[in-house]
């Protein structure tokens, strides 16, 4: 497809597709904090706890890139 290998397509899809989903998840967390009237501390807790999984995923990719696995 367009002169790309399957590995390149998968890599592009993982990078941009997952990046888009992460941005969408951050919007959902923001909307949840706004609609629940959580306040600053509540919004911080929501972003910290729900965003911790995103941070873990990104950290896993960074470590595997640094170790060249």
C-alpha positions as a LaTeX table, in Angstrom:
\begin{tabular}{lrrr}
\hline
Residue & $x$ (\AA) & $y$ (\AA) & $z$ (\AA) \\
\hline
Unk1 & 0.00 & 0.00 & 0.00 \\
Unk2 & 1.58 & 3.26 & $-1.22$ \\
Unk3 & 4.98 & 1.55 & $-1.32$ \\
Unk4 & 5.05 & 0.89 & 2.44 \\
Unk5 & 5.73 & $-2.39$ & 4.15 \\
Unk6 & 3.37 & $-3.93$ & 6.67 \\
Unk7 & 5.77 & $-3.03$ & 9.49 \\
Unk8 & 5.85 & 0.63 & 8.44 \\
Unk9 & 2.05 & 0.81 & 8.24 \\
Unk10 & 1.73 & $-0.79$ & 11.67 \\
Unk11 & 4.29 & 1.62 & 13.12 \\
Unk12 & 2.52 & 4.65 & 11.65 \\
Unk13 & $-0.85$ & 3.38 & 12.85 \\
Unk14 & 0.47 & 2.72 & 16.33 \\
Unk15 & 2.18 & 6.10 & 16.58 \\
Unk16 & $-0.55$ & 8.34 & 15.15 \\
Unk17 & $-3.58$ & 6.22 & 15.98 \\
Unk18 & $-2.62$ & 5.69 & 19.58 \\
Unk19 & $-1.49$ & 9.30 & 19.88 \\
Unk20 & $-4.91$ & 10.42 & 18.70 \\
Unk21 & $-6.61$ & 8.12 & 21.20 \\
Unk22 & $-4.45$ & 9.49 & 24.02 \\
Unk23 & $-5.41$ & 13.06 & 23.11 \\
Unk24 & $-9.05$ & 12.01 & 22.97 \\
Unk25 & $-8.75$ & 10.34 & 26.40 \\
Unk26 & $-7.28$ & 13.55 & 27.84 \\
Unk27 & $-10.26$ & 15.46 & 26.43 \\
Unk28 & $-12.63$ & 12.94 & 28.03 \\
Unk29 & $-10.90$ & 13.39 & 31.41 \\
Unk30 & $-11.15$ & 17.17 & 31.06 \\
Unk31 & $-14.83$ & 16.95 & 30.14 \\
Unk32 & $-15.48$ & 14.61 & 33.06 \\
Unk33 & $-13.81$ & 17.04 & 35.47 \\
Unk34 & $-15.75$ & 19.98 & 34.06 \\
Unk35 & $-19.16$ & 18.28 & 34.08 \\
Unk36 & $-18.71$ & 16.87 & 37.57 \\
Unk37 & $-17.60$ & 20.30 & 38.88 \\
Unk38 & $-14.61$ & 18.64 & 40.50 \\
Unk39 & $-12.68$ & 21.84 & 41.20 \\
Unk40 & $-8.94$ & 22.23 & 40.81 \\
Unk41 & $-7.89$ & 19.53 & 43.23 \\
Unk42 & $-10.46$ & 17.06 & 41.92 \\
Unk43 & $-9.44$ & 17.73 & 38.33 \\
Unk44 & $-5.80$ & 17.23 & 39.33 \\
Unk45 & $-6.64$ & 13.88 & 40.91 \\
Unk46 & $-8.64$ & 12.82 & 37.84 \\
Unk47 & $-5.80$ & 13.73 & 35.47 \\
Unk48 & $-3.19$ & 12.14 & 37.75 \\
Unk49 & $-4.98$ & 8.85 & 38.32 \\
Unk50 & $-6.54$ & 8.38 & 34.90 \\
Unk51 & $-3.51$ & 9.78 & 33.10 \\
Unk52 & $-1.16$ & 7.45 & 34.99 \\
Unk53 & $-1.93$ & 4.62 & 32.58 \\
Unk54 & $-1.06$ & 6.84 & 29.63 \\
Unk55 & 2.20 & 7.79 & 31.35 \\
Unk56 & 3.03 & 4.13 & 31.94 \\
Unk57 & 2.45 & 3.27 & 28.29 \\
Unk58 & 4.62 & 6.14 & 27.10 \\
Unk59 & 7.33 & 5.28 & 29.62 \\
Unk60 & 7.34 & 1.66 & 28.40 \\
Unk61 & 7.90 & 2.85 & 24.84 \\
Unk62 & 10.65 & 5.23 & 25.95 \\
Unk63 & 12.48 & 2.51 & 27.88 \\
Unk64 & 12.23 & 0.04 & 25.01 \\
Unk65 & 13.55 & 2.72 & 22.64 \\
Unk66 & 16.45 & 3.57 & 24.96 \\
Unk67 & 17.37 & $-0.09$ & 25.41 \\
Unk68 & 16.88 & $-0.71$ & 21.68 \\
Unk69 & 14.64 & $-3.73$ & 22.20 \\
\hline
\end{tabular}
